[in-house]
Amino acid sequence: MSTLEVSPVEPLSGQSSHSVINDFSIQAATVNGSGSQTANSVLMRAIFQMGIPVSGKNMFPSNIAGLPTWFTIRASKHGYIGRRKEVDFLVAMNPETAREDVMKLDSGAAVVYDAPLKLSELRSDLHFYPVPFDKLVAPVCPDAKLRKLVRNMIYDGIVSWLLAIEMEEIQRALVKQFGKRKAKAAELNWGAAKAGFEYAAKTFTKTDPFRVERMNETAGKIIIDGNSACALGAMFAGVTVVTWYPITPSSSLVESLIGYMKRFRHDPETGKATYAIVQAEDELASIGMALGAGWAGARSMTSTAGPGISLMSEFIGLGYYAEIPTVVYDVERVGPSTGLPTRTAQSDILFTAFLSHGDTKHPLFFPCSPEECFSMSIDAFQFAEKFQTPVFVMTDLDLGMNNWMADPFEYPETPIQRGKVLDAEDLEKLGGFARYKDVDGDGVGYRTLPGTNHPAASYFTRGSGHNDKAQYTEREDDYINNMDRLAHKFEVMRQHVPAPVVRIAEKARIGFVAVGTSDYAVRESCDQLKNEYDIDASYLRLKAFPFTEQLTGFIRRHDRVYVVDQNRDAQLLGLMRLEFDPELIARLRSVRYYGGLPLDARTITDEIVRQEGK
């Protein structure tokens, strides 16, 4: 039972005096395991096919079935695809949450609901559309066992009539969703959608203002989730060994990669796989295998989330100290411990940057979109071998598991670069080499790969004290020299990490710094601040750690710089404080959100207005 209350207002009646076109959010509140994902995906895709920029956010429980789930679709003629805090159009299908879902709505919102719930009795300031779903689905789906899965498609038809979504696009989206092999399932669901549309057309008088109109803003674009984009990027980067242990929300990354590799990575003559994908017994084993493969000369990777990163700590230290390339995807979720495994966060930044005991620093890449999941995956594999070190690609559940509108990915033209690898011919010319000697002044030694046919090729890969010849030592000067070289290598990385994206507002006295999916909320917040409060704000989106001089220059340019974090402890801000001098630190401010939902622009805007005293 909801404990929320609203003040009484005048009842709504008649047609709305104005229309809200292509600028609203739809939330479908259903039950996990009821087949609602199909209905929601079809609805979102139909809007997308009408040329309207759109995004979908799925908030689902961490059990298999039975708990509430919410899917939010945002249509934005302005191209905003971050989460919108306000819900304009609610589809209330879950009896357990329906009352609370309705009571949270702003006045003037629309509600499609299962008629027996009698939600119209709760408020008089909303537009209500009751639907007898059970009555409508029975003739469409004679099989009682299938009805709960088909039932949700009825609201696709209802919403299509109310919002003027073209039913031809619903049908196209259904065919896309089910494919040719499941034509019967598509036809069954199409019947349910038509039944909903016909009922709405015959029964309702539309009173809410929301509707869609065709645009041409999605031509040539695709819809894809970030995990699939990362998987494609890894394949195009030339990955050959993949080791993993399933964990939400990263599992679908490797699951997608398995499908891609089976399709594209087999020898055309023998039909044999040219790759190995191994499901390990746990995350510690998976990173150990990935490092072993990287040492042996394979392009290797693993994929995990925060709890898995914690378990990988010891082996990551080996990769750093023995200088072994591999790529680790961290699809971040809410912690600590099990935390909220199906909610999003950016809460692994600080401990991943310094993961393992002793003095360690690791490069972190922060993609913000499917396009960057693809391109920066390729960059990460190149970077790992160039600098002979583990590289972390830091995404989050929002980016990894949700559907995003994206441009088609650019085919990579840069050839694979293996870094400083000596072959037998090189060794013959040199006569030998010192594995950990800094020959070129960049902190990166030369390496050989197992199987190199030359007597000078072998060396010991040590996680214990070693000198530049990879010989065991506990000499003070050898250890200090080695650690100083590793620190210098990290400094050299600053000139080679992906550069930040900078947008300068010439009159701005404040700026934003953010990473990853915070980008969408920050960019929209900049527009809100300008349009609603006449506040100009610059923005720098970091793509990587270590930080570059562009960040320090950005901070010096502004009186106050707001660092946006999706975690409680302001981890990105904390990482910056560890790097900068007091004069720069004094300019930094914090904006934090850690509720587990994708960050929205209004939360940022309200906090900036509060801190700026407007």
SVG drawing of the C-alpha trace seen along z (x, -y; Angstrom):
<svg xmlns="http://www.w3.org/2000/svg" viewBox="-16 -36 91 65">
<polyline fill="none" stroke="black" stroke-width="0.4" points="0.0,0.0 1.4,-3.4 2.0,-5.9 2.3,-8.8 -0.3,-11.6 -1.2,-14.3 -3.1,-17.5 -6.6,-17.5 -6.9,-19.4 -9.6,-20.1 -10.5,-17.0 -9.3,-16.8 -11.9,-16.7 -12.0,-17.0 -9.3,-17.2 -5.9,-18.8 -5.5,-22.4 -2.1,-21.7 -0.1,-18.9 3.3,-17.5 4.9,-16.0 7.9,-13.7 9.1,-14.9 8.0,-12.6 8.7,-9.4 6.7,-6.2 7.1,-3.8 5.8,-0.3 5.5,1.2 5.2,5.0 6.3,8.2 9.7,9.8 9.2,12.9 5.9,11.9 7.1,11.4 7.0,7.6 10.5,7.2 9.3,8.1 6.4,5.6 8.7,2.9 11.3,3.5 8.7,3.5 7.2,0.3 10.5,-1.5 11.6,-0.2 8.4,-1.3 9.0,-4.9 12.6,-4.7 11.4,-3.5 9.2,-6.6 12.4,-8.6 12.2,-9.8 15.2,-9.8 14.5,-7.3 16.2,-5.3 15.1,-2.5 16.0,-1.9 15.2,1.4 15.1,1.5 14.7,5.1 15.0,7.2 17.9,9.5 15.7,12.6 14.5,14.8 10.8,13.9 8.0,12.5 9.3,9.1 8.4,5.7 10.2,4.4 10.0,1.0 11.0,0.1 11.2,-3.5 11.1,-4.7 12.2,-8.3 11.2,-10.0 13.0,-13.3 12.8,-15.5 15.9,-17.3 18.0,-14.0 18.3,-13.7 18.7,-10.0 19.6,-10.0 17.0,-9.0 14.2,-11.5 13.3,-11.8 9.6,-12.6 7.2,-9.9 4.6,-11.3 2.8,-8.2 2.5,-5.2 1.4,-1.7 0.5,-0.1 0.3,3.7 1.7,4.8 -0.9,4.8 1.9,4.7 3.3,1.4 0.4,-0.2 -0.7,-2.5 2.7,-3.8 3.6,-4.2 0.4,-6.3 1.0,-8.5 4.5,-9.4 3.3,-10.9 3.2,-14.6 -0.2,-16.2 -1.3,-15.8 0.3,-12.4 -1.5,-9.6 -2.1,-6.2 -3.1,-3.0 -4.0,-0.4 -5.5,3.0 -9.2,2.2 -9.6,4.4 -7.0,2.2 -9.4,-0.8 -6.5,-3.3 -8.7,-6.2 -10.1,-6.3 -6.7,-7.4 -6.3,-10.8 -8.3,-13.3 -5.5,-15.1 -4.3,-12.4 -5.6,-11.0 -6.8,-7.4 -7.5,-4.7 -8.7,-1.5 -8.2,1.7 -9.8,5.2 -6.6,7.0 -7.8,10.5 -11.0,10.1 -9.1,8.9 -6.3,11.5 -8.6,14.6 -9.9,14.7 -6.5,13.7 -4.6,16.5 -6.6,19.7 -3.7,21.3 -4.0,20.2 -0.4,21.0 0.8,18.4 -1.6,15.7 0.6,14.1 3.3,13.7 1.0,12.3 -1.0,10.1 1.5,7.3 1.4,6.9 -2.2,5.6 -0.8,2.4 1.4,1.9 -1.8,1.5 -3.5,-0.7 -0.4,-3.0 -0.1,-3.1 -3.6,-4.4 -3.2,-6.9 0.1,-8.2 -0.5,-7.9 2.2,-5.3 1.7,-3.8 0.7,-0.1 2.7,0.7 5.8,-0.1 4.6,2.1 4.3,5.0 7.8,4.3 9.2,4.2 7.6,7.5 9.1,9.1 12.5,7.7 12.1,8.9 11.1,12.5 12.9,13.1 11.8,15.4 12.2,18.5 9.5,17.4 6.9,16.2 4.0,17.8 5.0,16.1 5.2,12.8 1.7,13.3 0.3,14.2 1.7,11.1 0.5,9.0 -3.0,10.2 -2.8,9.0 -1.4,5.6 -4.3,5.2 -6.9,6.2 -5.5,3.4 -5.5,0.8 -9.1,1.6 -10.3,1.6 -8.7,-1.8 -10.1,-3.3 -13.6,-2.1 -13.6,-2.9 -11.4,-5.9 -11.7,-9.6 -8.1,-10.9 -7.6,-13.6 -3.9,-13.6 -1.6,-15.8 1.1,-13.3 1.6,-12.0 4.3,-11.3 4.8,-12.6 7.2,-11.3 10.6,-12.8 13.8,-11.9 16.3,-11.9 17.1,-8.2 18.0,-7.5 21.0,-5.1 21.2,-4.7 21.1,-1.4 19.9,-0.2 22.4,1.8 23.4,2.4 26.9,1.5 27.9,5.1 27.3,6.2 29.2,3.2 32.2,4.1 32.0,7.7 32.2,6.6 35.1,4.2 37.0,7.1 36.5,9.3 37.6,6.6 40.6,5.9 41.8,9.5 41.1,11.1 41.9,14.8 41.5,15.9 38.5,15.0 38.2,16.2 35.3,15.4 33.0,16.3 29.3,15.2 28.2,12.3 25.6,9.6 25.7,7.2 28.7,8.4 27.6,11.9 26.0,10.8 29.2,9.2 30.9,12.6 27.7,14.3 27.4,11.9 31.0,12.4 30.6,16.2 27.9,15.7 30.0,13.3 33.1,15.5 31.2,18.6 30.0,16.8 33.1,15.0 36.2,16.6 36.7,20.0 39.3,21.1 37.7,21.1 39.6,24.3 39.4,26.5 36.3,25.0 38.1,25.0 37.8,22.1 40.7,19.7 39.9,18.6 39.4,20.1 36.6,19.0 36.8,20.6 34.4,20.3 36.5,20.5 35.6,21.7 35.7,18.2 37.0,14.7 40.4,15.3 40.9,18.2 39.6,16.2 42.1,13.4 44.9,15.8 44.1,17.5 43.8,14.2 47.2,13.1 48.7,16.5 47.4,16.1 48.6,12.5 52.1,13.7 52.0,16.4 51.3,13.8 47.5,14.0 45.3,11.0 43.3,11.9 40.5,10.5 38.0,11.2 34.8,9.5 33.3,9.0 31.8,6.6 32.8,5.1 32.8,8.4 34.9,10.1 37.3,7.1 37.8,7.6 38.7,11.3 41.1,10.4 43.3,8.2 46.3,10.5 46.6,11.5 46.2,7.9 49.2,7.0 51.2,9.8 50.1,8.4 51.3,4.9 54.6,5.9 55.5,8.6 54.2,6.4 51.7,8.7 49.1,7.3 45.4,8.1 42.1,6.3 39.5,6.4 36.0,5.2 34.4,4.0 30.6,3.5 30.0,1.6 27.0,2.1 26.0,1.0 28.0,2.3 29.5,3.0 29.3,6.8 26.4,8.2 24.9,4.7 22.2,4.1 23.4,6.3 20.8,5.1 21.3,1.4 23.9,-0.9 26.8,-2.8 30.3,-4.1 31.6,-2.8 34.7,-0.9 36.8,-3.8 39.0,-4.5 39.9,-0.9 40.4,0.3 42.9,-2.5 45.1,-1.2 44.0,2.5 46.2,4.9 48.6,4.5 51.7,2.4 52.2,-0.5 50.2,0.0 48.5,-2.3 46.4,-1.0 45.0,-2.7 41.2,-3.0 39.2,-3.7 35.7,-5.2 33.5,-4.8 30.2,-6.6 28.3,-5.1 28.0,-2.0 30.2,-3.7 32.9,-4.2 32.4,-0.7 33.4,0.5 36.2,-1.9 37.7,-2.1 37.8,1.7 40.1,1.7 42.1,-1.0 42.4,0.9 43.9,4.0 46.4,1.8 47.2,-0.1 47.7,3.1 50.3,4.4 52.0,1.1 52.5,0.6 52.6,4.3 50.0,3.9 46.4,4.8 43.9,2.2 40.5,1.7 37.5,0.8 35.1,-0.8 31.4,-0.7 28.3,-0.3 25.0,1.6 23.2,-1.3 25.5,-1.3 26.1,2.4 22.6,3.8 20.3,1.1 19.4,0.3 21.0,-2.7 20.5,-4.5 23.9,-4.7 25.6,-5.5 26.9,-2.5 30.4,-1.6 33.4,-2.6 35.4,0.2 38.9,0.1 41.6,-0.8 44.6,-0.8 46.5,2.5 47.0,4.5 50.2,3.3 51.9,5.8 54.2,3.3 57.8,4.1 58.1,7.8 61.4,9.2 61.5,12.1 64.4,14.5 65.8,12.1 65.8,9.2 67.6,11.3 70.2,12.4 71.0,8.8 71.0,7.7 72.7,10.8 70.3,10.7 68.1,8.4 67.2,7.3 63.5,7.9 62.9,5.0 65.5,2.5 64.2,-0.9 66.0,-1.3 63.8,-4.0 63.1,-6.2 59.4,-5.4 59.6,-2.9 58.5,0.0 61.0,2.9 61.2,5.3 59.7,8.8 59.8,12.1 57.0,14.6 57.2,18.3 58.3,20.4 60.7,17.8 63.4,20.0 66.5,18.3 68.7,19.1 68.5,15.5 64.7,15.4 64.0,16.9 63.6,15.0 61.9,15.5 58.6,13.7 58.7,12.7 56.2,11.4 59.0,11.2 61.9,8.8 63.8,8.6 66.4,6.5 66.3,5.3 67.5,8.7 64.5,10.4 66.9,12.0 65.7,12.5 67.0,9.8 66.2,8.2 68.7,5.4 67.4,2.1 68.6,0.2 67.2,2.8 63.7,2.6 63.7,-1.2 64.9,-1.4 62.2,1.0 59.4,-0.7 60.6,-4.1 60.6,-2.8 57.0,-1.5 56.0,-4.9 57.6,-6.6 55.8,-4.3 52.5,-5.4 53.5,-9.0 54.3,-8.3 50.8,-6.9 49.3,-10.4 50.4,-11.3 48.8,-8.2 45.4,-7.6 42.3,-8.7 41.9,-12.5 39.0,-14.0 36.1,-15.7 36.0,-19.4 33.2,-21.9 34.0,-25.4 31.3,-28.0 33.2,-31.3 31.3,-33.1 31.3,-30.2 32.7,-30.5 31.8,-26.9 32.5,-23.7 31.6,-20.0 33.9,-16.9 32.3,-13.5 32.9,-10.0 30.9,-7.4 27.1,-7.5 27.0,-10.6 27.6,-12.4 24.0,-12.3 22.7,-13.9 25.5,-16.5 25.0,-17.7 21.2,-18.0 21.8,-19.7 24.1,-22.3 21.1,-23.2 18.7,-23.4 21.1,-25.6 21.4,-28.0 17.7,-28.0 16.2,-28.1 18.7,-30.0 21.0,-31.8 24.0,-29.9 26.7,-29.1 28.7,-25.9 31.7,-24.3 32.1,-20.5 35.0,-18.1 34.3,-14.4 37.2,-12.2 37.9,-9.2 40.7,-7.8 43.0,-7.7 45.8,-8.7 44.6,-12.3 46.1,-14.6 47.1,-18.3 43.8,-19.1 42.1,-18.4 44.4,-20.7 44.0,-23.5 40.2,-23.1 40.2,-23.4 42.4,-26.5 40.1,-28.1 37.0,-28.0 36.3,-29.3 34.5,-26.2 34.5,-22.7 31.7,-20.3 32.9,-16.6 29.9,-14.3 30.0,-10.9 27.6,-8.0 28.7,-6.8 28.5,-7.9 32.1,-8.7 32.9,-10.9 35.5,-8.5 36.3,-10.4 36.7,-13.5 38.9,-11.6 41.1,-10.3 41.6,-13.9 42.5,-15.1 45.2,-12.5 46.7,-13.9 46.5,-17.6 48.0,-20.4 46.0,-22.4 45.3,-25.3 43.5,-23.1 41.8,-21.0 40.3,-24.2 38.3,-24.7 36.7,-21.3 33.1,-20.6 31.1,-17.4 27.8,-16.4 26.9,-12.8 24.0,-10.4 24.1,-6.8 20.5,-5.6 21.2,-2.9 19.1,-4.4 20.7,-6.0 21.6,-9.5 19.2,-12.2 19.8,-15.8 17.3,-17.3 19.2,-15.9 22.4,-17.6 20.7,-20.9 18.9,-21.1 22.2,-20.5 24.1,-23.1 21.4,-25.7 21.6,-24.8 25.4,-25.1 25.5,-28.2 22.9,-29.9 20.5,-30.7"/>
</svg>
